[in-house]
């Protein structure tokens, strides 16, 4: 399977009469994009704002971040790609607007089912220390603020938000398909029957990735895997190219995982870079994290069996999504792999850590002697001070205590969208002295 990324670099974004790219500037017809998104019966008015690196601007209630992309040869009426009519992913050519990002902001009032401990939800700062710890402080951001129509429920609105982001991503990405690419990147892995040819002496490595946690109620109609909700899947083998080409998106209710990071998946890319050199990259297994112990063994057994007896893995890398229950599910899958002779390495954020645990280093909520290779990506409870800003994008809630949101505030790292990442795409390094 061969995937070519047609990369057009974006250095600035502006509103204009026509959506186009000229000399590295993405011009956006705001009215046309707004009209496209407001066709969704669940969405009322859509506001669209721009946020540039270095601007004293704070974006609030960030639900997801998506890189604008368009699939060459797509149905011109199918602006959702994999989230609309079923489309081929992982092969062919895809246009990527590198340097731009679509930021989806949840415009509802504060609600009890939010998964952020911060009163204003996850945020992005475009200047100051907040912009240094998150890659989204350095991207040219198009912020979508869709308001729900009266009577539209929470879950319907959340699904509509994700679909709005994917529609907007394809709409903008289409502007780059006729441009000469600034860079082309090829990802090419043969079928499983041929993948080890000439690499018989190299260890075969598989990546096992959780894509959804059932500790949160799945959002009906939200495109997570090939355009469908993934709540009922069993572990499934994917070609790595499909991960990079839109087959998987981040759930709306997720912790420290954005669709942007999946599109640029650091583990998949690293395994690709090492393929044929010191390992043989045999593929990806995607799974979900059950919310009950009785299903942990079921999912672990299926996952390990696929890795051992289908992909022939000698080693596996595992990551999770969300918090505590997924950590246990991931550890059980790693344990079962070890029992079958597959050496494992876990990369994880320590979502189960309490504030009082930070001074003692990160902790895990499992103890399995065989699962002894754990790469810590830190904990979200570390605090960071953010300076005042001049501009707020998004709906601030009225908070009875604490400074106004445009003043100097102290938040946890977990509140800065992109500062931490379940897949390891972070600018931060944890050092223990």
Buried (B, 14 or more C-beta within 10 A) or exposed (E): BEBBBBBBBBEBBEBBEEBBBEEBBBBBBBEEBBEBBBEBEBBBEBBBBBBBBEBBBBBBBBBBBBBBBBBEEBEEEBBBBBBBEEBBBBBBBBBBBBBBBBBBBBBBEBEEEBBBEBBBBBBBBBBBBBBBBBBBBBBBBBBBBBBBBEEBEBBBBBBBBBBBBBBBBBBBBBBBBEBEBBEEBEBEBEEBEEBBEEBEEBEBBBBBBBBBBBBBEBBEBBBBBBBBBBBEBEBBBBBBBBBBBBBBBBBBBBBBBBBBBBBBBBBBBBBBEBBBEEBBBBBBBBBBBBBEEEBBBEBBBBBBBBBBEBBBBBBBBBBBBBBBBBBBBBBBBBBBBBEBEBBBBBBBBBBBBEEEBBEEEBEBBBEEEEBEBBEBBBBBBBEBEBBBBEEBBBBBBEEEEEEEBBEEBEBBBBBBBBBBBBBBBBBBEBEEE
